Amino acid sequence: MDSFRPDQPVEILIVDDEPQAVKYFKKAFGTKYDVLTATSADEAEALVLSGNHNIGLVITDQRMPGRSGVSLLNRIRNERPDIIRMLTTAYADLDSAIEAVNKGEILRYISKPWDLRVLEAEIDQAITFYLLKSEYDMLLRDKLSALHRNLLRDRMNGLAIMAGTLPYNNAPRTMYNYLKDTLAETAWRPAIQKQWSQFRAQDHWRIPVEETQRAINLAEDLMERVLVASNDTGTEADLVAIANACARVINDEYGGQDTRVTSDQSKIAVMASPDAIQSIMQMVMEPMRRWAAPGSTLQVDLAQGPNGEARIRFETRNCEPSKAVQDSVLFAPAMQATSKSASDFLKALLAIGHMGGEVTSPPMENGYKQIQVSLPMQQTVRSTEDAIPAFPREWVQDLSQDYEKWVLGTLDIAA
């Protein structure tokens, strides 16, 4: 937690169980600084953790009823490490003060009775250090935020370029829809911020090399020949039977009946390789089952559409965003290889597009996450004129606008 407010005066919190001591301190320094007072460790802790103050320095007595000053400062160090911590102590408690300095729990200790000139100099130094450190932290956060934004934009553009080289029919359109749906998923934003918070500015020089290797590995993984053959001539796949078979495997794996399949037809057949359809089903259902909170369900509903298409709706209930984002190729943690489940998930979507199908993924709502698939029941053949070899310029511009909206949304909840 960081509550530094550059537009407000920095406050000092003095903690002492003797009312005369806090009154004396406030009289001595109240005209120069904004001084808060507390007469117990619990009262002081509540002030610090409330988030209602711009506290930059805490000065506490060591000996107080209930809790020691060192105990209080240790708690503040854990929750608000940006706050400068100082201990005032009588000579008899000097060993405790020295030990606290050595452990990093406090910056300074000040002996009692106070020498006001010495105390004022120590306070001035502490506040200056706090302001410099806060300014540095703000600059570092801005730098990290810029690095994150540039990295994400480069990934998005890289996936768009990659789509034109993949062996799947409709790969550009499928990738376009995937990126739009991913950027629209507002529920993931806090998880992404937390996930990327481990990224360090000093590692920025490694990004080009790591990201290039990551893109190469991902492109190789997406070259799935089995799925490319998903619309083999003369083969038929029963979606209902395959979905039920996949559900049984997942339920056996998780030891329950939380994956359920319903259909308005006893059989819904598409002209495609059964092996490819089974792989696609598994690559979608397995991660979506993991996204659900314990005890929740993955519902798979199949239906025959009015225009000769098969419709599949995958719905995870009580979806946990922090789990779902782990299967996002776009939002993988910086300088880490794309997880197999994330690349498999994207691979399945590309294979659906290859068959002439479409995939949409509306943003989560009330904990429900859906993947909606439409598949032609008869084979479709795209003419050369209809082929999309690469991203049209208007798609790139559209994604760029969505990206800017995503950036603005994440800035609203940035740590």
C-alpha positions as CSV (number, residue, x, y, z in Angstrom):
1,M,0.0,0.0,0.0
2,D,1.3,3.4,-1.0
3,S,-0.6,6.6,-0.1
4,F,2.0,9.3,-0.9
5,R,0.2,12.3,-2.2
6,P,2.6,14.8,-3.9
7,D,-0.1,17.6,-3.8
8,Q,-0.5,17.5,0.0
9,P,1.9,18.4,2.8
10,V,3.8,15.5,4.4
11,E,2.7,14.7,7.9
12,I,4.7,13.5,10.9
13,L,3.1,11.1,13.4
14,I,4.5,11.3,17.0
15,V,3.6,8.3,19.2
16,D,4.1,8.4,23.0
17,D,1.9,7.2,25.9
18,E,2.8,10.4,27.8
19,P,0.3,13.2,26.8
20,Q,2.8,15.8,27.8
21,A,5.5,14.4,25.4
22,V,3.2,14.6,22.3
23,K,2.0,18.0,23.4
24,Y,5.6,19.2,23.8
25,F,6.5,17.8,20.3
26,K,3.6,19.4,18.6
27,K,4.3,22.7,20.2
28,A,8.0,22.5,19.1
29,F,7.4,21.4,15.4
30,G,3.7,22.1,14.7
31,T,4.3,25.4,13.0
32,K,6.9,23.9,10.6
33,Y,5.2,20.5,9.9
34,D,1.7,19.0,10.0
35,V,1.9,16.9,13.1
36,L,-0.4,14.0,14.0
37,T,-0.4,12.5,17.5
38,A,-1.2,9.1,19.1
39,T,-0.8,7.9,22.6
40,S,-0.7,4.1,21.8
41,A,0.8,1.8,19.2
42,D,-2.7,0.6,18.2
43,E,-4.0,4.1,17.7
44,A,-0.9,5.0,15.6
45,E,-1.3,1.8,13.5
46,A,-4.9,2.7,12.8
47,L,-3.9,6.2,11.6
48,V,-1.2,4.8,9.3
49,L,-3.2,2.1,7.8
50,S,-6.4,4.1,7.3
51,G,-5.0,5.6,4.1
52,N,-6.5,9.0,5.1
53,H,-3.2,10.7,5.8
54,N,-0.1,11.6,3.9
55,I,2.3,10.4,6.6
56,G,6.0,10.4,5.7
57,L,7.6,10.0,9.1
58,V,6.6,8.1,12.3
59,I,8.5,8.8,15.5
60,T,7.6,6.6,18.4
61,D,8.6,6.0,22.0
62,Q,10.0,2.5,22.7
63,R,8.3,1.8,26.1
64,M,4.5,2.0,25.9
65,P,1.8,-0.1,27.5
66,G,0.7,-3.1,25.5
67,R,3.1,-2.8,22.5
68,S,6.6,-1.5,22.1
69,G,7.6,1.1,19.7
70,V,9.8,-1.4,17.8
71,S,6.7,-3.7,17.3
72,L,4.7,-0.8,15.9
73,L,7.5,0.2,13.5
74,N,8.0,-3.3,12.3
75,R,4.3,-3.5,11.4
76,I,4.5,-0.2,9.6
77,R,7.6,-1.4,7.7
78,N,5.7,-4.5,6.5
79,E,2.6,-2.5,5.4
80,R,4.0,0.9,4.4
81,P,7.7,0.5,3.7
82,D,7.8,4.0,2.2
83,I,7.3,5.7,5.6
84,I,10.4,6.7,7.4
85,R,10.6,5.2,10.9
86,M,12.4,6.7,14.0
87,L,12.5,5.5,17.6
88,T,12.9,7.7,20.7
89,T,14.2,5.9,23.7
90,A,15.8,6.4,27.1
91,Y,19.3,5.3,27.7
92,A,18.1,2.1,29.4
93,D,16.5,0.9,26.2
94,L,19.5,1.8,24.0
95,D,20.2,-1.9,23.1
96,S,16.7,-2.4,21.7
97,A,17.1,0.7,19.6
98,I,20.5,-0.3,18.2
99,E,19.1,-3.8,17.3
100,A,16.2,-2.2,15.5
101,V,18.5,0.0,13.4
102,N,20.6,-3.1,12.6
103,K,17.5,-5.0,11.4
104,G,16.4,-2.1,9.3
105,E,13.2,-1.5,11.3
106,I,14.1,2.1,11.9
107,L,16.3,4.8,10.2
108,R,17.4,6.5,13.4
109,Y,17.0,6.3,17.2
110,I,16.9,9.5,19.3
111,S,17.8,9.5,23.0
112,K,15.5,11.0,25.6
113,P,15.4,13.7,26.8
114,W,15.3,15.4,23.4
115,D,17.7,18.0,22.3
116,L,15.3,20.0,20.1
117,R,18.1,21.2,17.7
118,V,19.3,17.7,17.1
119,L,15.8,16.3,16.8
120,E,14.9,19.1,14.3
121,A,17.9,18.3,12.2
122,E,17.0,14.6,12.2
123,I,13.4,15.3,11.2
124,D,14.5,17.6,8.4
125,Q,16.8,14.9,7.0
126,A,14.2,12.2,7.3
127,I,11.5,14.3,5.5
128,T,14.0,15.2,2.7
129,F,14.9,11.5,2.3
130,Y,11.2,10.6,2.2
131,L,10.4,13.2,-0.5
132,L,13.4,12.1,-2.6
133,K,12.6,8.5,-2.3
134,S,8.9,9.1,-3.1
135,E,9.9,11.1,-6.2
136,Y,12.2,8.3,-7.3
137,D,9.5,5.7,-6.7
138,M,7.0,7.7,-8.8
139,L,9.5,8.1,-11.7
140,L,10.2,4.3,-11.5
141,R,6.5,3.5,-11.6
142,D,6.1,5.8,-14.6
143,K,9.0,4.1,-16.3
144,L,7.7,0.6,-15.6
145,S,4.2,1.6,-16.8
146,A,5.7,2.9,-20.1
147,L,7.6,-0.4,-20.5
148,H,4.5,-2.4,-19.9
149,R,2.5,-0.4,-22.4
150,N,5.2,-0.7,-25.0
151,L,5.7,-4.4,-24.5
152,L,1.9,-5.0,-24.8
153,R,1.6,-3.0,-27.9
154,D,4.6,-4.8,-29.5
155,R,3.0,-8.2,-28.6
156,M,-0.3,-7.1,-30.0
157,N,1.3,-6.0,-33.3
158,G,3.5,-9.1,-33.3
159,L,0.4,-11.4,-33.1
160,A,-1.3,-9.5,-35.9
161,I,1.7,-10.0,-38.1
162,M,2.1,-13.6,-37.1
163,A,-1.5,-14.3,-38.0
164,G,-0.7,-13.7,-41.7
165,T,2.0,-16.4,-41.7
166,L,0.0,-19.2,-40.0
167,P,-1.4,-22.1,-42.0
168,Y,-4.9,-21.6,-40.7
169,N,-7.7,-20.3,-43.0
170,N,-9.2,-17.1,-41.4
171,A,-6.2,-16.8,-39.1
172,P,-6.1,-12.9,-39.4
173,R,-9.8,-12.6,-38.7
174,T,-9.7,-15.1,-35.8
175,M,-6.6,-13.3,-34.3
176,Y,-8.4,-9.9,-34.7
177,N,-11.4,-11.2,-32.8
178,Y,-9.2,-12.8,-30.1
179,L,-7.3,-9.6,-29.5
180,K,-10.4,-7.4,-29.4
181,D,-12.1,-9.8,-26.9
182,T,-8.9,-10.0,-24.8
183,L,-8.5,-6.2,-24.6
184,A,-12.2,-5.8,-23.7
185,E,-11.9,-8.1,-20.6
186,T,-11.9,-5.5,-17.9
187,A,-12.2,-8.1,-15.1
188,W,-8.6,-9.2,-15.8
189,R,-7.0,-5.8,-15.2
190,P,-6.3,-6.1,-11.4
191,A,-4.8,-9.6,-11.9
192,I,-2.6,-8.3,-14.8
193,Q,-1.3,-5.4,-12.7
194,K,-0.4,-7.8,-9.8
195,Q,1.1,-10.3,-12.2
196,W,3.3,-7.8,-13.9
197,S,4.3,-6.0,-10.7
198,Q,7.3,-8.3,-10.4
199,F,8.8,-6.7,-13.6
200,R,11.8,-4.6,-12.8
201,A,13.0,-1.5,-14.8
202,Q,16.6,-2.7,-14.7
203,D,15.6,-5.7,-16.8
204,H,14.4,-3.6,-19.7
205,W,17.4,-4.4,-21.8
206,R,16.5,-8.1,-21.8
207,I,13.0,-7.4,-23.2
208,P,13.9,-7.4,-27.0
209,V,15.8,-10.7,-26.8
210,E,13.3,-12.5,-24.5
211,E,10.3,-11.3,-26.4
212,T,11.7,-12.2,-29.8
213,Q,12.5,-15.7,-28.6
214,R,9.0,-15.9,-27.0
215,A,7.4,-15.0,-30.3
216,I,9.5,-17.5,-32.2
217,N,8.5,-20.3,-29.8
218,L,4.9,-19.3,-30.0
219,A,4.8,-19.3,-33.8
220,E,6.4,-22.7,-33.9
221,D,3.8,-24.1,-31.4
222,L,0.9,-22.7,-33.4
223,M,1.9,-24.6,-36.5
224,E,-0.3,-27.6,-35.5
225,R,-0.7,-29.8,-38.5
226,V,-3.4,-32.0,-36.9
227,L,-5.6,-29.0,-36.4
228,V,-4.9,-27.6,-39.8
229,A,-6.4,-30.8,-41.2
230,S,-9.5,-30.3,-39.2
231,N,-11.8,-30.0,-42.3
232,D,-10.6,-33.2,-44.1
233,T,-12.9,-34.1,-46.9
234,G,-15.4,-36.9,-46.2
235,T,-15.0,-37.1,-42.4
236,E,-17.7,-36.4,-39.9
237,A,-17.5,-35.5,-36.2
238,D,-20.4,-35.7,-33.7
239,L,-20.0,-32.7,-31.5
240,V,-22.4,-34.1,-28.8
241,A,-20.5,-37.3,-28.4
242,I,-17.1,-35.7,-28.4
243,A,-18.2,-33.0,-25.9
244,N,-19.5,-35.7,-23.5
245,A,-16.3,-37.7,-23.9
246,C,-14.2,-34.7,-23.0
247,A,-16.5,-33.9,-20.1
248,R,-16.0,-37.4,-18.7
249,V,-12.2,-37.1,-18.9
250,I,-12.3,-33.7,-17.1
251,N,-14.7,-34.9,-14.4
252,D,-12.5,-37.9,-13.8
253,E,-9.5,-35.7,-13.5
254,Y,-11.1,-33.3,-11.0
255,G,-13.0,-36.1,-9.2
256,G,-16.5,-34.7,-9.6
257,Q,-19.4,-33.9,-12.0
258,D,-18.7,-30.2,-12.4
259,T,-18.4,-30.3,-16.2
260,R,-21.8,-30.7,-17.8
261,V,-23.0,-31.0,-21.4
262,T,-26.5,-30.3,-22.7
263,S,-27.7,-30.4,-26.3
264,D,-31.0,-29.8,-28.2
265,Q,-30.1,-32.7,-30.5
266,S,-28.9,-36.2,-29.8
267,K,-26.4,-35.7,-32.5
268,I,-24.9,-32.6,-34.2
269,A,-22.5,-33.6,-36.9
270,V,-19.9,-31.4,-38.7
271,M,-17.8,-32.3,-41.6
272,A,-14.4,-32.4,-39.9
273,S,-11.8,-34.7,-38.4
274,P,-13.1,-36.2,-35.1
275,D,-9.6,-36.2,-33.7
276,A,-9.2,-32.5,-34.5
277,I,-12.6,-31.7,-33.0
278,Q,-11.7,-33.6,-29.9
279,S,-8.4,-31.7,-29.6
280,I,-10.2,-28.4,-30.0
281,M,-12.8,-29.3,-27.4
282,Q,-10.1,-30.3,-24.9
283,M,-8.0,-27.2,-25.5
284,V,-11.1,-25.0,-24.7
285,M,-12.7,-27.0,-22.0
286,E,-9.7,-27.9,-19.8
287,P,-8.5,-24.4,-19.2
288,M,-12.1,-23.1,-18.7
289,R,-12.7,-25.7,-16.1
290,R,-9.6,-24.5,-14.2
291,W,-10.9,-21.0,-14.3
292,A,-13.9,-21.9,-12.2
293,A,-13.7,-21.5,-8.4
294,P,-13.8,-24.8,-6.4
295,G,-17.2,-26.4,-6.5
296,S,-18.3,-24.4,-9.6
297,T,-19.3,-25.7,-12.9
298,L,-18.3,-25.6,-16.6
299,Q,-21.5,-25.8,-18.7
300,V,-21.2,-26.8,-22.3
301,D,-24.4,-26.2,-24.3
302,L,-24.7,-27.4,-27.9
303,A,-27.4,-26.5,-30.4
304,Q,-28.1,-26.5,-34.1
305,G,-28.5,-23.0,-35.5
306,P,-31.2,-21.8,-37.9
307,N,-28.7,-21.2,-40.7
308,G,-27.1,-24.6,-40.9
309,E,-24.4,-24.0,-38.2
310,A,-23.6,-25.7,-35.0
311,R,-23.4,-23.5,-31.9
312,I,-21.4,-24.3,-28.8
313,R,-21.5,-22.2,-25.7
314,F,-18.8,-22.8,-23.0
315,E,-19.7,-21.1,-19.7
316,T,-17.6,-21.1,-16.6
317,R,-19.4,-20.0,-13.5
318,N,-17.7,-18.2,-10.6
319,C,-14.7,-17.6,-12.9
320,E,-11.6,-16.4,-11.1
321,P,-9.9,-13.7,-13.3
322,S,-6.4,-14.4,-11.9
323,K,-6.7,-18.0,-13.2
324,A,-8.2,-17.1,-16.6
325,V,-5.6,-14.5,-17.4
326,Q,-2.9,-17.2,-17.1
327,D,-4.2,-18.7,-20.3
328,S,-3.9,-15.4,-22.2
329,V,-1.1,-15.3,-24.8
330,L,-1.3,-11.5,-24.9
331,F,-1.0,-11.0,-21.1
332,A,1.7,-13.5,-20.2
333,P,4.1,-12.2,-17.6
334,A,7.0,-10.2,-18.9
335,M,10.1,-12.2,-19.9
336,Q,8.4,-15.6,-19.5
337,A,7.7,-18.2,-22.1
338,T,4.0,-18.6,-23.1
339,S,2.4,-21.4,-21.1
340,K,1.4,-24.4,-23.1
341,S,-2.3,-24.0,-22.0
342,A,-2.3,-20.4,-23.3
343,S,-0.8,-21.4,-26.7
344,D,-3.2,-24.4,-26.9
345,F,-6.2,-22.2,-26.2
346,L,-5.2,-19.8,-29.0
347,K,-4.4,-22.8,-31.2
348,A,-8.0,-24.1,-30.7
349,L,-9.5,-20.8,-31.6
350,L,-7.4,-20.6,-34.8
351,A,-8.5,-24.1,-35.7
352,I,-12.1,-23.1,-35.3
353,G,-11.5,-20.2,-37.7
354,H,-9.7,-22.6,-40.1
355,M,-12.9,-24.7,-40.3
356,G,-14.9,-21.5,-41.3
357,G,-16.2,-21.0,-37.7
358,E,-16.2,-18.0,-35.5
359,V,-15.4,-17.5,-31.8
360,T,-16.5,-14.7,-29.5
361,S,-15.7,-14.2,-25.9
362,P,-17.8,-11.5,-24.2
363,P,-16.4,-9.8,-21.1
364,M,-17.0,-11.5,-17.8
365,E,-20.2,-10.5,-16.0
366,N,-21.1,-11.4,-12.4
367,G,-18.5,-14.1,-12.4
368,Y,-19.7,-15.7,-15.6
369,K,-17.2,-16.2,-18.5
370,Q,-18.5,-17.4,-21.8
371,I,-16.8,-18.6,-25.0
372,Q,-19.3,-18.8,-27.9
373,V,-18.4,-20.9,-31.0
374,S,-20.2,-21.2,-34.3
375,L,-19.2,-24.0,-36.7
376,P,-20.5,-24.7,-40.2
377,M,-22.1,-28.2,-40.4
378,Q,-21.0,-28.4,-44.0
379,Q,-17.6,-27.7,-45.4
380,T,-17.0,-24.2,-46.6
381,V,-14.5,-23.3,-49.3
382,R,-13.1,-19.8,-49.4
383,S,-12.3,-18.4,-52.7
384,T,-9.0,-16.7,-53.4
385,E,-10.8,-13.3,-53.6
386,D,-12.2,-13.8,-50.0
387,A,-8.9,-14.8,-48.5
388,I,-7.4,-12.4,-46.0
389,P,-3.6,-12.7,-46.2
390,A,-2.9,-10.1,-43.5
391,F,-4.5,-7.6,-41.2
392,P,-6.4,-4.9,-43.1
393,R,-5.3,-1.4,-42.0
394,E,-8.7,-0.7,-40.4
395,W,-8.3,-3.6,-38.1
396,V,-4.9,-2.4,-36.9
397,Q,-6.4,1.1,-36.3
398,D,-9.4,-0.4,-34.5
399,L,-7.2,-2.6,-32.2
400,S,-5.0,0.4,-31.5
401,Q,-8.0,2.4,-30.3
402,D,-9.0,-0.6,-28.1
403,Y,-5.5,-0.8,-26.8
404,E,-5.5,2.9,-25.7
405,K,-8.8,2.3,-23.9
406,W,-7.2,-0.7,-22.1
407,V,-4.3,1.5,-21.1
408,L,-6.6,4.1,-19.6
409,G,-8.5,1.5,-17.8
410,T,-5.4,-0.1,-16.2
411,L,-4.1,3.4,-15.2
412,D,-7.3,3.8,-13.1
413,I,-6.4,0.9,-10.9
414,A,-2.6,1.0,-11.2
415,A,-0.8,0.1,-8.0
